[in-house]
Amino acid sequence: MTNYPIVVEVSLRSGIADPEGATIERALPALGFAGVANVRAGKAFRLSIEASSEAEALTQGQALADRLLSNPVIEQSTVRIENV
């Protein structure tokens, strides 16, 4: 068994309103960041999963994301092995 560093990224699905992203986008010009558009907020989780292969670690990470870390009705998640 090996410990695999996993990153789970969770974001709102396309078409779901993102008030946090909209607030950030409106504030950017006042901070000197012109030309930034389509800001979407999300969250990232970093963890280690003990598994016999990368594929098994990714499968476990996706199950964890779907059951605990995200709301699959309004959010989507991606799971990847973190490059260390």
ABEGO torsion letter per residue (X at the ends): XBBBBBBBBBBBBBGBBBAAAAAAAAAAAAAGBBGBBGBBBBBBBBBBBBBABAAAAAAAAAAAAAAAABBAAABBBBBBBBBX
